[in-house]
Amino acid sequence: MSKHTEEEAVDPKLTMSRAPEDVVSVGRAFHQKRTCRIIVDSSGDFAPEVLHRLGVQYIPFTYVTPEGEREDDLWQSVEPHEFYETLRKNPELHYSTSAITPGRYMEIFEDAAKEGLPTIYLGLTGGLSSSIHNARQAAQMVRENHPGFELYVIDTRCDSAAGELLAIEVMRQATRGLTARELYEWAREARYFIHGYFTLDSFAALAAGGRIPPAAATVGGKLDIKPELSYDINGALSLCGMCRGRKKALRAILQDFRENYNHDTSLPLAIVSTDAEKDANWLEKEVRRQEGCSQVTIIRSQVSPILGSHVGPGMVALIFWGSDRREKLSFTDRLARKVRGQRSDAE
């Protein structure tokens, strides 16, 4: 477990430039055994140094700017502040994003098949992107081309750094002897225990992307309304509440943390933002003030252009392992899942 003083915790240069020691040890142990291949994508908002230390393969999404299409390269070609400051200064600017194509997945899965190691892909939830559907199509074709090759595609059912936390624990379980099939089953269950709560600086990006009516964004701005958002069990965005002012929204996130955190400090937390380090620092300090949390590992990173394009600058999120999110389903939702036989859960 990495140790942090309070002074270290509020310095973004420290919190985002190195990987916690426990994460480093997970990556090292995984590659010493390496009984399977784990692939992720850039929607997991990995801290670059964490991804480097884990040593997993990642597939970049792409986004389109006025200058043309760009690859999400984990902030190698553009600084986060520069990216989000451009959006601040040009509120009419809206970047589009693209799903990873079946052809790209085919290339990557074919390479994995040639290596022969059982492979697991942890992909962005279908609640936000069609990419996971493309991955399943490609995986089926690769399995047909390579009978006997173990290839598993998992919809994370969550977004942003929740994908990062899930990948770390999948790797940890692999070092403890779980087979690829067992890891697949473990991850399908574990994904429902990762919570993520976030707030936005404005509704503008959601309105520009067609996720809310422009009129609602205008009214919200005039009344200084800040939403608290999360994601449902299918990975789609869900509204938790509306707060008058930024500080109340941040306190609402902290309250949801208190109510849902599992208090297992051996598991890391994540705090991510879209160039909102002041609020991210405040949130980290408050988390560390909670009982038993002073030394918990907190991974800090900036949200990628892929998700950042849709929420805009000023978003801040807290992501952690907690209670089973399925327990919050209403009676009618539980009944619907039973009737469907959870067909949508098949992967």
Secondary structure, 3 states (H helix, E strand, C coil): CCCCCHHHHCCHHHHCCCCCHHHHHHHHHHHHHCCCEEEEEHHHCCCHHHHHHHCCEEECCEEEECCEEEECCCCCCCCHHHHHHHHHHCCCCCCEEECCCHHHHHHHHHHHHHHCCCEEEEECCCCCCCHHHHHHHHHHHHHHHCCCCCEEEEECCCCCCHHHHHHHHHHHHHHCCCCHHHHHHHHHHHHHHEEEEEECCCCHHHHHCCCCCHHHHHHHHHCCEEEEEEECCCCCEEEEEEEECHHHHHHHHHHHHHHHECCCCCCCEEEEECCCHHHHHHHHHHHHCCCCCCCCCEEEEECCHHHHHHHCCCCEEEEEEECCHHHHCCHHHHHHHHHHCCHHHCC
